[in-house]
């Protein structure tokens, strides 16, 4: 599915992440954990194509995508639920979802919309409502739904629970379980590292831009850094 080898990314002269290595197969889940500033978001953005990689390699489904643009990675099956949701507030819920599905044939749109509405019924009820008027939890659901509209094979989720009520967080984790059951691989960042590690079968721990441990979540060392 995805293999990352010796990945290094810089912001100007500052090295943001370095020496990142992991493999994730179809339907597998991995938690990225570490303190603020560890490089977790940068790694997700690099995988999605929004941050340039200066060395190393990213292979996705057997193809080297290290230099591919973000739009091409989306077309090839990488979906992103970004930190802060980044929905389009002046568009309706339905229009936001349609934007997420631009890469798919229009004939698929009714089925893709129904898949989203089955997981998040509230989006169906609010599909004509402006996205900016939604609650924070509903906006997170919309960010999930928008990513789902492209039928990703790999879902990158950044800060799943940030600012959300526990009941909404539970709904988002239920959505991830449904996606995993369909064979979608998931890389997850959550401020609640206990929750993300309980959900994900594997964990990669980061500190100061590099990975300090990776392996099965149940074998992760106890640490005060995450």
N, C-alpha and C positions, 0 to 999 in steps of 0.2 A: 504493500500500500504506500507508505511513506518511509523513507530512510534519509536521515540527516547525518552528514559526515563532516566533522571538524568545522562547523559553521562559525564564521566571524562576521560581525556587523559593527560599523562605526558610525558615529555622528560627528563629522568633522575629524578632529584628532582624537576624539574620545572613543575608546573601545566600549561598546555597549554590551555585546555578548561575544564569547569566544569558546572554542573547543567544545561545541555542543554536538553530542552524538546520541542518536536513538533510532529505533525501528518500531513502527506501529503497523499492525496488520488489520485487515478488514474486520470491523466490528469490535476492535479492541479500544480500550479507554486508558488515557494517561492524565494524571493530575500534575500540573506544574505548581510547585510550592516554593516559597522563599519569602524573605522580607521585602518591604517596599524598596524599589530600586534594584532588585536582583536581576532584572532583565526579562521577566516573564512576558510582559506585554510586547516588548521589542521582539522576542522570539516568535510570538504569535503573528505579529505584523510582518515579520520577515517571511514566515511560512505562507502568509496570504499574499505576499508580493508588494506590500506597502512600505517596506524598509529594504534598502539595498543590501545585498550580501557581498562582502568584500573578498571573502575566500571561503573555501569549503564547498559543499554540494548538497542539493536537495533533490532527491529522486522521488517521483510520485507515479505510481503505477508503472514503474519500469522506465520512465522517461526523466531525463535531467531537466528540471524546471528552474534551476538556480537563477537564470537570467530572464525568466518569463515575467511579463507584466501581470499586474493583479487581475485584470479583466480576463486574461487567458487562463489564469489559475482557477478563476471562478467557472469559466466555461468547461474546464477539465475536471471540476468536481470538488473544489475546496470552498467551503462556506465559512463565513465569519460573523459571529455575534460580538460586536466590538464593545469595549468598555464605554460606558456612557450612552449606549444604545444607538445614538446617531441616526435616529429616524428622521423623516422629513416632516416637520411639524405642520407645514402649510398644505400638505397633501392629506387626503383621507386615508383611513386604514386600508381600504381596498387598493387605492393607488400606490401606497407604499409596498403592498404585497406584489402588485403587478410589476413594480420596478425590480423587486427581487427576482422575479421570474423572467426577466427580459431575455436571458440566455437560452431559454427553453422554447420549443415550438408552441405556438399559440393554441394548438389543438390540445396540449397538455394542461393548459391553464385551469379549466374547471376541476379536473381531478386534483391538481396540486393545491388549489384553493381549498377544496374539500378536506384534503389531508390536514391542512393547517387548522381549519375550523373544527375538525374532529378532536384535535389536541387542545385547542384554545377556543372553546365555544364563545367566549366573550368577544373575540375578534369578529366573529360572525355577527353578533348582535350590534357591534359598533362599526361595521365596515363602511358606513357612510359618514362617520364622524371624523373630524379633523384629528390627526394623530397628536398634535400638540395639546389637545384638550384631554388626552387620556391620563390616567394615573401613572405613577412610576412603574408599578407592577404591570399594568397593561402595555406600557411602552416596551418593557422588556419582553413580554409575550410577542409583541409586534416585531421586535428585532429578531427573535427566534423564528417567527413565521416567515419574515422576509428572507432569511438565510435558507429556510427549508424550501422556498419556492424554486430554488435553482437545483433541487434534487442533489445535494452534495453527497460525496462519498467519504469526505472528511469534514467534520465540523469543528471549528475553533471557537471556543467560548471564553470570553474574557470578563472576569469579575461578575460571575453569575448572580450572586446574592446582594451585591452592593446596594444599600438603601432600600431593600425590599422587605415586606412583611414575611414572616415565616411561612404563611399559607401560600404565598405567591412563589416563594423559593421551592416549596414542595411541588407545585405545579410544574415549575421549570425542570426539576429533577425527574419528574414523571415523563416529561417530554423527551429528555435525554435517554431515559430507559427505552422509550418507544423507538427512538432513532437507532439506538444500539441494537435492538431486536431485529431491525431491518438491515443490519450489516454495516451501518455507518460507523466509522471510526471517530473518536472524540478526543480532543485535547482540551482540558478544562483548567481554568484559573478561577479560584474562588477564595475570597478573604477568609472563609471558614475552611481551613485546610483539612480539618477532621472530616467534614462532610465530603469534600472533593476526593479525599483519599479513601473514604468508605465506599464511594461510588465507583471509583476507577480501580482497575485491576493492577495498574502500574503507576509509579510515581517518579518524577524527575525533580530533584531538589536543586535550586539555584541560589547562589550567593555572589554578589559583586560581579555579575555578568557571566559566570561560568557554572557549569553543573558540578556539584560536589558529591552527588550520589544519584543512582538510578537503579530501579529494580521493582520487584513485586511490592505493592502497597503494604501488605501485611508484614513485610520484612523491613520497612523503612525505619531508620534509627530515630529514637526520640531526640528532639532538638528544641532549643528555645528560639531558633531563628525563624520558625514558621508557625 
